[in-house]
Amino acid sequence: MIYKEFQGKKLSALGLGAMRLPVVDGNNAMIDQAATEEMVAYAMEQGINYYDTAWGYHEGNSEIAIGKALGKYPRDSFYLASKFPGYDLSNMGKVEEIFEKQLEKCGVEYFDFYLFHNVCEMNIDGYLNPEYGIFDYLMEQKKNGRIKHLGFSTHGSLETMQRFLDAYGEYMEFCQIQLNYLDWDFQNAQTKVEMLDKKNIPVWVMEPVRGGKLASLAAEDEAILKNLREESIPAWAFRFLQTIPGVTMVLSGMSNLTQLQENIQTYTEEKPLNEEEWNALLGIADKMIQKTALPCTACRYCTGKCPKQLDIPYLISLYNEHRSTAVGFIAPMALAAVEQEKQPSACIGCRSCEAVCPQQIKISEAMADFAKKLQP
């Protein structure tokens, strides 16, 4: 196992994420405890010492399951991370209640790592609102030794991330972002890495294989990579991350023992990409995006013609993201911060925007489809 230095600690470069644990009969709320404990036992044996869970994973049962599995080992033999669930705005006034319950669910007296969960457009105002006292409470727990290291995760825009960093950046010890070769440009991951580097904040990675999307590729793309070096397709995604300075922790939500074994094998050695290999991966990412993404250049000719004054380039960017993933939670969270009259459903289909679009995008059809996809 490769290890990374972090404030005097040796962290396994690969961490086990507890968002996609094995389940019974496809029921996400019903974790297969025996299979989970088998995975944790293997991970511990092979040198993984970082385990990441959260309040909402597996409908509230992930913290319990991972706590039971880790409870078989000495407390100083692993690092445990959890998060304050600000993705649900009804939790904003419950930081103390939730934190105490999390410790109880995990069966521990402290968290080694604790995060503001998913800072995004929907919750940034709440996170920054001193009336909720979230920051003050978590800093107090850090002072009391119940949080060893405090950080944040984010799926938000660059602007939202900058707002959070401006407010609390000097107190953040690490940041967890969605980072992989598909999102290097598509989700502005490169710029986020650069922002964190300027603040000297180490990078924690989530979605290294994009929820499994990068675990297999089209045959022609696999052939391109095979001609460059002998690696499994998932391993290419991890080698990409090993090439980026500042990446300290890579979290993978492995849902069976085989995935765990394969990823641990990848992390027995560090094999960063050379320039040709790096460019090949980004070229493959471009092709993948072009297959689903509308070619909006954000020229904004359309916005001047829209009678509803919709921010069409922004909505298209969210539409493109929503179509690129099977998870589909980023766009709804971003749109939660957008007024109802500015949502995709507000488009009246007048096509005035399409008359001036240099890319000849059928915007009205895209907005109608987006609105349909967003329906529960």
C-alpha positions as CSV (number, residue, x, y, z in Angstrom):
1,M,0.0,0.0,0.0
2,I,1.2,3.5,-0.9
3,Y,1.1,6.0,2.0
4,K,0.8,9.8,2.0
5,E,2.1,12.1,4.7
6,F,-0.5,14.4,6.3
7,Q,0.4,16.4,9.3
8,G,2.6,13.7,10.8
9,K,0.2,10.9,9.9
10,K,0.7,8.2,7.3
11,L,-2.6,7.8,5.4
12,S,-3.2,5.0,3.0
13,A,-3.4,6.7,-0.5
14,L,-6.5,4.6,-1.1
15,G,-9.4,5.0,1.3
16,L,-12.5,2.9,1.6
17,G,-15.7,4.9,1.0
18,A,-18.8,3.6,2.6
19,M,-21.4,5.1,0.2
20,R,-21.7,1.9,-1.9
21,L,-21.4,-0.9,0.6
22,P,-22.7,-4.4,-0.3
23,V,-26.5,-4.6,0.2
24,V,-29.1,-7.4,0.5
25,D,-31.6,-7.9,-2.4
26,G,-30.7,-4.6,-3.9
27,N,-32.1,-2.7,-1.0
28,N,-29.8,0.3,-0.4
29,A,-30.9,0.7,3.2
30,M,-30.2,-2.9,4.0
31,I,-26.4,-3.3,4.2
32,D,-24.9,-6.8,4.1
33,Q,-23.0,-6.6,7.4
34,A,-21.1,-9.8,7.0
35,A,-19.9,-8.8,3.5
36,T,-19.0,-5.4,4.7
37,E,-16.9,-6.8,7.6
38,E,-15.2,-9.1,5.2
39,M,-14.2,-6.2,3.1
40,V,-13.0,-4.1,6.1
41,A,-11.0,-7.1,7.4
42,Y,-9.3,-7.4,4.0
43,A,-8.7,-3.7,3.7
44,M,-7.1,-3.5,7.2
45,E,-4.9,-6.5,6.4
46,Q,-3.7,-4.9,3.2
47,G,-2.9,-1.6,4.8
48,I,-6.0,0.7,4.2
49,N,-6.3,2.8,7.3
50,Y,-8.8,5.5,6.1
51,Y,-12.6,4.9,6.1
52,D,-15.1,7.5,5.0
53,T,-18.8,7.5,5.9
54,A,-21.6,10.0,6.2
55,W,-25.0,10.7,7.9
56,G,-27.1,10.0,4.8
57,Y,-25.2,7.1,3.1
58,H,-27.4,4.0,2.8
59,E,-30.4,5.9,4.1
60,G,-28.7,6.5,7.4
61,N,-27.2,3.1,8.0
62,S,-23.6,3.4,6.7
63,E,-22.3,5.0,9.9
64,I,-23.7,2.1,11.9
65,A,-22.3,-0.6,9.6
66,I,-18.9,0.8,9.3
67,G,-18.7,1.5,13.0
68,K,-19.5,-2.1,13.8
69,A,-16.9,-3.3,11.3
70,L,-14.2,-1.1,12.6
71,G,-15.2,-1.7,16.2
72,K,-13.3,-5.0,16.0
73,Y,-9.9,-3.1,15.7
74,P,-7.9,-0.9,18.0
75,R,-9.1,2.7,17.7
76,D,-5.6,3.9,16.9
77,S,-5.3,1.5,13.9
78,F,-7.6,3.4,11.6
79,Y,-8.8,6.9,10.7
80,L,-12.5,7.5,10.5
81,A,-14.2,10.3,8.6
82,S,-17.8,11.5,8.6
83,K,-19.7,14.7,7.7
84,F,-22.3,17.2,8.7
85,P,-25.3,16.7,6.4
86,G,-25.9,20.2,5.2
87,Y,-27.2,18.8,1.9
88,D,-30.5,18.7,3.8
89,L,-31.4,22.3,4.8
90,S,-33.6,21.0,7.6
91,N,-30.4,19.9,9.4
92,M,-28.8,23.3,9.6
93,G,-30.0,24.1,13.1
94,K,-29.2,20.6,14.4
95,V,-25.4,20.4,14.3
96,E,-24.9,19.4,18.0
97,E,-27.7,16.9,17.9
98,I,-26.5,15.3,14.7
99,F,-22.8,15.3,15.7
100,E,-23.5,13.5,19.0
101,K,-25.7,11.0,17.2
102,Q,-23.0,10.3,14.6
103,L,-20.4,9.5,17.3
104,E,-23.0,7.1,18.9
105,K,-23.8,5.4,15.6
106,C,-20.1,4.9,14.8
107,G,-19.3,3.8,18.3
108,V,-16.4,6.2,18.7
109,E,-15.5,9.1,20.9
110,Y,-14.0,11.2,18.2
111,F,-13.7,11.6,14.4
112,D,-10.2,11.7,12.9
113,F,-11.6,13.7,9.9
114,Y,-14.9,15.6,9.8
115,L,-16.3,17.6,6.9
116,F,-18.9,20.2,5.9
117,H,-20.8,17.8,3.6
118,N,-21.2,18.9,-0.1
119,V,-20.9,22.7,0.0
120,C,-23.0,23.8,-3.0
121,E,-25.3,26.5,-4.3
122,M,-28.3,25.2,-2.3
123,N,-26.6,25.3,1.1
124,I,-23.8,27.9,1.0
125,D,-25.9,30.6,2.7
126,G,-26.8,28.2,5.5
127,Y,-23.2,27.1,6.0
128,L,-22.1,30.7,6.2
129,N,-25.0,31.8,8.4
130,P,-23.6,32.4,11.9
131,E,-27.1,32.0,13.4
132,Y,-26.9,28.2,12.8
133,G,-23.5,28.1,14.6
134,I,-22.2,25.2,12.5
135,F,-18.7,26.5,12.0
136,D,-18.4,27.6,15.6
137,Y,-19.7,24.3,17.0
138,L,-17.3,22.2,14.8
139,M,-14.3,24.4,15.7
140,E,-15.2,23.9,19.4
141,Q,-15.3,20.1,18.9
142,K,-11.9,20.3,17.2
143,K,-10.6,22.3,20.2
144,N,-12.0,19.6,22.5
145,G,-10.3,16.8,20.5
146,R,-13.5,15.2,19.2
147,I,-12.6,16.3,15.7
148,K,-8.9,15.9,14.9
149,H,-9.0,17.4,11.4
150,L,-11.7,19.6,9.8
151,G,-12.4,20.0,6.1
152,F,-15.2,20.2,3.5
153,S,-16.5,18.4,0.5
154,T,-18.0,20.2,-2.5
155,H,-19.8,19.5,-5.8
156,G,-20.5,23.2,-6.1
157,S,-19.5,25.8,-8.7
158,L,-16.2,27.6,-8.6
159,E,-17.9,30.7,-7.3
160,T,-19.6,28.8,-4.4
161,M,-16.3,27.1,-3.5
162,Q,-14.5,30.5,-3.5
163,R,-17.2,31.9,-1.2
164,F,-16.6,29.1,1.3
165,L,-12.8,29.4,1.1
166,D,-13.0,33.2,1.6
167,A,-15.0,32.6,4.8
168,Y,-13.4,29.5,6.3
169,G,-10.4,28.6,4.1
170,E,-7.8,29.4,6.7
171,Y,-9.4,26.8,9.0
172,M,-9.9,24.0,6.4
173,E,-7.2,21.3,6.5
174,F,-8.4,19.3,3.5
175,C,-11.0,19.4,0.8
176,Q,-12.8,16.6,-1.0
177,I,-13.8,17.2,-4.6
178,Q,-15.1,15.1,-7.5
179,L,-11.9,14.5,-9.5
180,N,-11.3,12.2,-12.4
181,Y,-10.2,12.5,-16.0
182,L,-13.7,13.0,-17.3
183,D,-14.3,16.0,-14.9
184,W,-10.9,17.5,-15.3
185,D,-12.3,20.0,-17.7
186,F,-16.0,19.2,-17.7
187,Q,-16.6,19.9,-14.0
188,N,-13.7,22.5,-13.7
189,A,-11.8,20.0,-11.5
190,Q,-8.5,21.3,-12.7
191,T,-9.4,24.9,-11.6
192,K,-10.6,23.6,-8.2
193,V,-7.3,21.8,-7.7
194,E,-5.5,25.0,-8.5
195,M,-7.7,27.0,-6.1
196,L,-6.9,24.6,-3.3
197,D,-3.2,24.6,-4.1
198,K,-3.1,28.4,-3.7
199,K,-4.6,27.9,-0.2
200,N,-2.2,25.0,0.6
201,I,-5.2,22.7,1.2
202,P,-4.6,19.0,0.3
203,V,-6.9,17.4,-2.1
204,W,-9.2,14.4,-1.1
205,V,-10.7,12.7,-4.2
206,M,-14.3,11.3,-4.5
207,E,-15.7,9.6,-7.6
208,P,-12.3,8.6,-9.0
209,V,-14.1,6.3,-11.6
210,R,-17.2,8.5,-11.9
211,G,-19.6,6.1,-10.2
212,G,-18.3,3.3,-12.4
213,K,-18.5,5.2,-15.6
214,L,-14.7,5.0,-16.1
215,A,-14.5,1.3,-15.1
216,S,-15.1,0.3,-18.7
217,L,-14.6,2.2,-22.0
218,A,-15.5,1.8,-25.6
219,A,-13.4,-0.9,-27.4
220,E,-11.6,1.6,-29.5
221,D,-10.6,3.7,-26.4
222,E,-9.5,0.6,-24.5
223,A,-7.3,-0.3,-27.5
224,I,-5.7,3.2,-27.4
225,L,-4.8,2.7,-23.7
226,K,-3.6,-0.8,-24.1
227,N,-1.1,0.3,-26.7
228,L,0.4,2.7,-24.2
229,R,0.8,0.5,-21.2
230,E,-0.6,-2.7,-19.6
231,E,-3.2,-1.6,-17.1
232,S,-6.8,-2.5,-16.3
233,I,-9.2,0.2,-17.4
234,P,-10.2,1.2,-13.8
235,A,-6.4,1.4,-12.9
236,W,-6.0,4.1,-15.6
237,A,-8.4,6.4,-13.6
238,F,-6.3,5.9,-10.5
239,R,-3.0,6.4,-12.3
240,F,-4.4,9.8,-13.6
241,L,-4.9,10.8,-10.0
242,Q,-1.4,9.7,-9.0
243,T,-0.1,12.1,-11.5
244,I,-1.7,15.2,-9.9
245,P,0.4,17.0,-7.2
246,G,-1.6,17.8,-4.1
247,V,-3.8,14.6,-4.2
248,T,-3.4,13.0,-0.8
249,M,-6.4,10.7,-0.4
250,V,-8.4,8.9,-3.1
251,L,-11.7,7.5,-1.9
252,S,-13.4,4.7,-3.7
253,G,-16.9,3.5,-2.9
254,M,-16.2,-0.2,-3.5
255,S,-19.3,-2.5,-3.2
256,N,-17.7,-5.9,-3.3
257,L,-14.5,-7.7,-2.3
258,T,-13.3,-8.1,-5.9
259,Q,-13.4,-4.4,-6.6
260,L,-11.5,-3.8,-3.3
261,Q,-8.8,-6.4,-4.2
262,E,-8.3,-4.9,-7.7
263,N,-8.0,-1.4,-6.4
264,I,-5.6,-2.4,-3.6
265,Q,-3.5,-4.1,-6.2
266,T,-3.3,-0.8,-8.2
267,Y,-2.2,1.0,-5.0
268,T,0.7,-1.3,-4.3
269,E,2.8,1.0,-6.4
270,E,2.7,4.6,-7.8
271,K,2.9,4.7,-11.5
272,P,2.0,8.3,-12.7
273,L,1.2,9.0,-16.3
274,N,3.6,10.4,-18.9
275,E,2.5,13.3,-21.1
276,E,1.4,11.0,-24.0
277,E,-0.7,8.9,-21.6
278,W,-2.2,11.9,-19.9
279,N,-3.2,13.4,-23.2
280,A,-4.7,10.1,-24.4
281,L,-7.0,10.0,-21.3
282,L,-8.1,13.6,-21.7
283,G,-8.8,12.9,-25.4
284,I,-11.0,9.9,-24.5
285,A,-12.8,12.1,-22.0
286,D,-13.5,14.8,-24.7
287,K,-15.0,12.1,-26.9
288,M,-17.2,10.8,-24.1
289,I,-18.5,14.3,-23.3
290,Q,-19.2,15.2,-26.9
291,K,-21.5,12.2,-27.3
292,T,-23.9,13.6,-24.7
293,A,-23.1,17.3,-24.2
294,L,-24.7,20.2,-26.1
295,P,-22.0,22.3,-27.6
296,C,-22.8,25.5,-25.8
297,T,-20.0,28.1,-25.7
298,A,-21.7,30.5,-23.3
299,C,-21.6,33.3,-25.8
300,R,-24.9,34.5,-24.2
301,Y,-26.5,35.7,-27.4
302,C,-29.5,33.6,-26.3
303,T,-30.0,35.4,-23.0
304,G,-30.8,38.7,-24.6
305,K,-33.6,37.2,-26.6
306,C,-35.2,35.2,-23.8
307,P,-38.5,36.8,-22.7
308,K,-38.3,34.8,-19.4
309,Q,-34.7,36.1,-18.8
310,L,-33.4,32.5,-18.2
311,D,-29.7,32.0,-17.7
312,I,-29.6,29.6,-20.6
313,P,-25.9,28.8,-20.7
314,Y,-26.0,27.9,-17.0
315,L,-29.0,25.7,-17.4
316,I,-27.4,24.0,-20.4
317,S,-24.2,23.3,-18.3
318,L,-26.4,21.7,-15.6
319,Y,-28.3,19.8,-18.3
320,N,-25.1,18.5,-19.8
321,E,-23.9,17.3,-16.4
322,H,-27.2,15.7,-15.6
323,R,-27.2,13.7,-18.8
324,S,-23.6,12.6,-18.3
325,T,-24.1,10.7,-15.0
326,A,-26.4,8.0,-13.8
327,V,-26.5,9.6,-10.3
328,G,-28.0,12.9,-11.2
329,F,-27.9,14.8,-7.9
330,I,-25.6,17.7,-8.7
331,A,-28.0,19.6,-11.1
332,P,-31.0,19.3,-8.7
333,M,-29.0,20.6,-5.8
334,A,-27.7,23.5,-7.9
335,L,-31.2,24.3,-9.2
336,A,-32.5,24.3,-5.6
337,A,-30.9,27.7,-5.3
338,V,-32.6,29.0,-8.5
339,E,-36.0,30.8,-8.4
340,Q,-38.9,28.8,-9.7
341,E,-39.5,31.3,-12.5
342,K,-35.9,30.8,-13.7
343,Q,-36.0,27.0,-13.8
344,P,-35.9,24.9,-17.0
345,S,-39.7,24.4,-16.7
346,A,-40.1,28.2,-17.1
347,C,-39.1,28.0,-20.7
348,I,-42.2,28.7,-22.9
349,G,-40.7,27.2,-26.1
350,C,-40.8,30.4,-28.1
351,R,-37.5,29.6,-29.8
352,S,-36.3,33.2,-29.8
353,C,-33.0,32.0,-28.3
354,E,-32.6,29.4,-31.1
355,A,-32.8,32.0,-33.8
356,V,-29.5,33.6,-32.6
357,C,-27.6,30.5,-31.3
358,P,-24.3,30.1,-33.3
359,Q,-24.2,26.4,-32.4
360,Q,-27.8,25.9,-33.6
361,I,-28.7,24.2,-30.4
362,K,-32.4,23.2,-30.0
363,I,-32.6,25.0,-26.7
364,S,-36.4,24.8,-26.2
365,E,-36.2,21.0,-26.6
366,A,-33.3,20.7,-24.2
367,M,-35.2,22.7,-21.5
368,A,-38.3,20.6,-21.9
369,D,-36.3,17.4,-21.6
370,F,-34.4,18.8,-18.6
371,A,-37.6,19.7,-16.9
372,K,-39.0,16.2,-17.5
373,K,-35.8,14.6,-16.2
374,L,-36.0,16.7,-13.0
375,Q,-39.5,15.4,-12.2
376,P,-39.6,13.0,-9.2
